[in-house]
């Protein structure tokens, strides 16, 4: 449905169009009661005429509005005027992340600021049981004062309440009826389980986040193919090009985060999005140290009582350091930081470690994902 300036939806007077936004057209409007400008998204007729869908939409939209997080757009109201359903949101002054990516890779400091805020907003929603399902640069706004806002939270999920399957469009997300055997989301930013039409949880959003993060650090899409079927096949079966050859300035810790989020198996991603947000916040706080040898020596703090951080590599590094201090097996003259290569993102708890007689090999015992 297209509205013209001067049209009214209840107490809201439409001022001007702002463009398409995922599930419908978005307009700048004036709240005549509170005398403030807001953004109004007019929902498609298919959703407005389906009582069950509309009820589910209203319920979850209100749940999303209750999140009250600085990195999630605020929903003021879900309303209906005659046969038109709409959402009233805060009006944002800024640019979509997509616009910022047109110029190529983002500077490290700006990149980490955006990524950390985006992950923090996701963590808040995931803790409340809300999964976005259509996370992409078009649904991330960076305001003029540097705040990141996630848009359309939960919209893709709410459009098809009885199934995880729907239609796929590049942008915006299509609002068609549920069809068996096809997928819902935006090609290029879906997780493998989404692309395969399987059920998803919060870890699916982590994969989409990883695709966005990959694009921010390399300036290219992680799964850029000529057609949508080829994109979906690449997401399911192939790995994106390595980050380092595309941008040698990216710190190794940030590359690990990208790779972990883009793991094909959900179990190999983060067990909690809060941990992802914590890792990115740590890198943001140490951004001035992420140069030269400092990239290899920066130690991300362990979280809670487990071997967390950035994965098994950090745990092995800590174990090597402990054995070195206790056993004095490494010559005192060595001052450069140890070098290591991450082999896996699976979670493990290391109980013991010893140097072999050759002085170059470490033998360790570990519990993989809670199993001996």
C-alpha positions in Angstrom: 0.0 0.0 0.0 1.3 3.4 -1.0 0.4 6.5 1.1 0.6 10.1 -0.1 1.8 13.1 2.1 -1.1 14.3 4.2 -2.6 10.8 4.6 -3.5 9.9 8.2 -3.2 6.6 10.1 -5.0 7.3 13.3 -3.2 10.2 15.1 -0.2 10.0 12.6 0.0 12.3 9.6 2.2 11.0 6.8 4.9 13.6 5.8 7.1 11.9 3.2 8.2 8.4 2.0 11.5 7.0 3.4 11.7 4.0 1.1 11.1 0.2 1.3 11.9 -1.6 4.6 11.8 -5.3 4.6 8.0 -5.9 5.1 6.6 -2.8 3.5 6.9 0.9 2.8 8.3 3.2 5.4 7.2 6.8 5.9 8.2 9.8 7.9 5.1 10.9 9.9 4.1 13.3 12.6 2.6 12.1 15.9 -0.1 14.8 16.5 -0.6 13.7 20.1 3.0 14.0 21.3 4.2 16.5 18.6 7.1 14.4 17.4 8.3 12.9 14.2 8.3 9.1 13.9 8.9 6.4 11.3 5.9 4.4 10.2 6.1 1.1 8.4 2.9 0.1 6.6 2.5 -3.7 6.6 1.5 -5.6 3.4 -2.1 -6.5 2.9 -1.4 -10.2 3.1 -0.4 -9.8 6.7 -3.1 -7.3 7.6 -5.9 -9.6 6.3 -4.7 -12.7 8.1 -6.0 -12.5 11.7 -3.8 -15.3 13.1 -0.6 -13.8 11.5 -1.5 -10.3 12.6 -2.1 -11.4 16.2 1.2 -13.3 16.3 2.9 -10.3 14.8 1.5 -7.8 17.3 2.5 -10.1 20.2 6.1 -10.5 19.1 6.5 -6.9 18.0 5.5 -5.8 21.5 8.0 -8.3 22.9 10.7 -6.8 20.7 9.7 -3.3 21.8 10.1 -4.3 25.4 13.8 -5.0 24.9 14.7 -1.4 25.5 18.3 -1.6 24.2 20.3 1.3 22.7 21.3 -0.9 19.7 17.8 -2.0 18.8 15.3 0.4 17.1 12.5 1.4 19.5 9.0 0.3 18.6 6.4 2.8 19.9 3.2 1.2 18.7 1.6 -1.4 16.6 -1.7 -0.1 15.2 -4.4 -0.4 12.7 -6.4 2.1 10.8 -9.3 0.8 8.8 -7.8 -2.2 6.9 -4.2 -0.9 7.1 -1.8 -2.3 9.8 1.3 -0.4 10.7 4.3 -0.2 13.1 5.4 3.1 14.6 9.1 3.4 15.4 11.7 5.9 16.4 12.9 8.1 13.5 16.6 7.6 13.0 19.1 10.1 11.5 21.9 8.3 9.8 22.8 5.8 7.1 22.2 2.1 6.6 25.4 0.0 7.0 25.0 -0.9 3.3 25.7 2.7 2.3 28.9 2.7 4.4 30.1 -0.5 2.7 30.0 1.0 -0.8 33.4 2.5 -0.2 35.0 -0.8 0.7 36.5 -2.2 4.0 35.8 0.0 7.0 38.7 1.5 9.1 39.5 -0.9 12.0 38.4 1.5 14.8 35.0 2.2 13.1 34.5 -1.4 12.2 35.0 -2.6 15.8 32.7 0.0 17.1 29.9 -1.0 14.8 30.5 -4.7 15.2 30.6 -4.6 19.0 27.4 -2.6 19.2 25.6 -4.9 16.6 26.6 -8.0 18.6 25.5 -6.4 21.9 22.0 -5.7 20.4 21.8 -9.2 19.1 22.9 -10.6 22.5 20.1 -8.7 24.2 17.5 -10.0 21.8 18.8 -13.6 21.9 18.7 -13.6 25.7 15.0 -12.7 25.4 14.4 -15.6 23.0 14.0 -13.4 19.8 15.8 -14.4 16.6 16.1 -11.9 13.8 16.4 -14.3 10.8 17.0 -11.5 8.3 20.1 -9.8 9.5 21.8 -7.9 6.7 23.5 -4.5 6.1 20.2 -3.0 4.9 18.7 -3.8 8.4 21.5 -2.1 10.3 21.5 1.7 10.7 24.4 3.8 11.9 23.2 7.1 13.3 24.9 10.4 12.8 26.3 10.2 16.4 27.7 6.7 15.9 25.0 4.5 17.5 24.2 1.2 15.8 20.5 0.3 15.5 19.1 -3.1 14.4 16.0 -2.7 12.3 13.1 -5.2 11.6 13.9 -7.3 14.6 11.8 -10.5 14.4 10.0 -9.5 11.3 11.1 -12.4 9.1 10.1 -14.9 11.8 6.7 -13.3 12.4 5.7 -13.3 8.8 5.5 -17.1 8.7 4.6 -18.2 12.3 3.9 -21.8 11.4 7.1 -22.5 9.5 10.8 -21.6 9.2 10.4 -21.8 5.4 9.3 -18.9 3.1 10.6 -17.1 0.1 14.0 -15.6 -0.5 14.8 -12.3 -2.1 18.0 -10.3 -2.3 16.5 -7.3 -0.7 13.9 -6.7 0.7 12.7 -9.9 2.2 9.6 -11.2 0.3 6.3 -11.4 2.2 4.8 -14.3 0.3 2.9 -17.3 1.7 4.7 -20.2 3.2 5.8 -22.8 0.7 7.4 -26.2 1.6 10.9 -26.7 0.4 11.9 -23.0 0.0 13.8 -20.8 2.4 13.2 -17.5 4.1 15.6 -14.7 4.5 18.0 -12.7 2.2 20.3 -14.7 -0.1 23.9 -13.9 0.8 23.3 -13.5 4.5 21.5 -16.7 5.5 23.0 -19.4 7.6 23.5 -22.9 6.1 20.6 -24.2 8.1 18.4 -21.4 6.7 19.6 -22.0 3.2 18.7 -25.7 3.6 15.2 -24.9 4.9 15.9 -26.3 8.3 14.9 -24.9 11.7 17.1 -22.1 13.1 18.0 -20.7 16.5 20.1 -17.7 17.7 23.3 -19.2 16.1 21.7 -18.6 12.7 21.9 -14.9 13.4 25.6 -15.4 14.4 26.3 -16.7 10.9 24.5 -13.8 9.3 26.5 -11.5 11.6 29.7 -13.2 10.4 28.7 -12.5 6.8 28.3 -8.9 7.6 31.5 -8.8 9.5 33.4 -10.5 6.7 32.1 -7.8 4.3 33.2 -5.0 6.7 36.7 -6.3 6.9 37.3 -7.3 3.3 35.0 -5.1 1.3 33.4 -8.0 -0.5 30.5 -10.3 0.2 31.3 -13.7 1.7 29.2 -15.6 -0.7 29.0 -13.6 -3.9 27.7 -15.6 -6.8 25.8 -14.9 -10.0 22.4 -16.4 -9.0 20.5 -17.1 -5.8 20.7 -20.9 -6.2 24.5 -20.6 -6.5 24.6 -18.3 -3.4 22.6 -20.8 -1.4 24.8 -23.7 -2.5 28.0 -21.7 -1.6 26.6 -21.0 1.9 25.9 -24.7 2.5 29.0 -26.2 0.9 31.9 -23.8 0.4 34.1 -21.5 2.6 34.6 -17.8 1.7 38.0 -16.6 0.6 40.4 -16.2 3.5 40.4 -12.8 5.1 44.2 -12.3 5.4 45.0 -12.1 1.7 42.1 -9.7 1.1 43.1 -7.4 4.0 46.4 -8.0 5.7 45.7 -5.3 8.3 43.0 -7.3 10.0 44.2 -8.5 13.4 44.3 -12.3 13.8 41.8 -12.1 16.7 39.2 -10.5 14.5 39.8 -13.1 11.7 39.1 -15.8 14.3 35.8 -14.2 15.2 34.8 -14.0 11.6 35.7 -17.7 11.0 33.9 -18.9 14.1 30.7 -17.0 13.2 30.9 -18.5 9.7 31.3 -22.1 10.9 29.0 -24.3 8.9 27.9 -26.3 11.9 25.9 -24.2 14.5 27.7 -26.1 17.4 31.0 -24.6 16.2 29.8 -21.0 16.6 29.4 -19.2 19.9 27.4 -21.0 22.6 26.0 -17.6 23.6 25.9 -14.3 21.6 26.9 -12.5 24.8 30.3 -14.2 24.4 30.6 -12.9 20.8 29.8 -9.4 22.0 32.3 -9.7 24.8 35.1 -10.7 22.4 34.4 -7.8 20.1 34.2 -5.3 23.0 37.6 -6.5 24.2 39.1 -6.0 20.8 37.5 -2.5 20.6 39.0 -1.6 23.9 42.5 -2.7 22.7 42.2 -1.2 19.2 45.3 1.0 19.7 47.4 -2.2 20.5 46.3 -4.1 17.4 49.4 -3.3 15.3 52.6 -5.3 14.5 53.6 -7.9 17.1 50.9 -6.7 19.5 48.3 -8.5 17.3 49.8 -11.8 18.2 50.4 -11.1 21.9 47.0 -9.5 22.8 45.3 -11.9 25.2 41.6 -11.8 25.3 40.4 -12.3 28.9 38.8 -15.7 29.7 35.1 -15.6 30.4 33.4 -16.9 33.5 34.9 -20.2 34.8 35.5 -21.9 31.4 38.2 -21.9 28.8 36.5 -19.3 26.6 38.0 -16.3 24.9 38.5 -16.7 21.3 38.6 -20.4 21.2 41.0 -23.3 21.8 44.0 -21.3 20.5 43.8 -18.9 23.4 43.5 -21.8 25.9 46.5 -23.5 24.4 48.5 -20.3 24.6 47.5 -19.9 28.3 48.6 -23.5 28.9 51.9 -23.0 27.2 52.5 -19.9 29.3 51.7 -21.7 32.5 54.0 -24.6 31.7 56.8 -22.2 30.8 56.5 -20.4 34.1 56.3 -23.6 36.2 58.8 -25.8 34.4 61.4 -23.3 33.0 61.6 -25.5 30.0 62.0 -22.6 27.6 65.3 -20.7 27.5 65.3 -17.5 29.5 66.7 -15.5 26.7 63.5 -15.8 24.6 61.6 -12.5 24.7 59.3 -12.7 21.6 55.7 -13.8 22.2 54.9 -17.4 21.3 53.4 -18.0 17.9 50.3 -20.2 17.5 47.8 -21.3 14.8 44.2 -22.0 15.7 43.1 -25.5 14.6 39.5 -25.6 15.7 36.7 -23.6 17.3 35.3 -26.5 19.3 35.1 -25.8 23.0 37.5 -27.6 25.3 38.8 -27.6 28.8 42.5 -28.4 29.2 43.4 -30.2 32.4 47.1 -30.9 32.0 49.9 -30.1 29.6 53.6 -31.2 29.4 56.6 -30.5 27.1 57.9 -33.5 25.3 61.6 -34.3 25.6 62.3 -32.6 22.2 61.4 -29.2 23.8 59.2 -28.3 20.8 56.1 -30.5 21.4 53.3 -30.1 23.9 51.2 -33.1 25.0 47.9 -32.1 26.7 44.7 -33.6 28.0 41.3 -32.0 27.1 37.6 -32.5 27.4 36.0 -31.7 24.1 32.5 -30.1 24.4 32.1 -31.7 27.8 33.2 -35.2 26.6 36.4 -36.9 27.7 
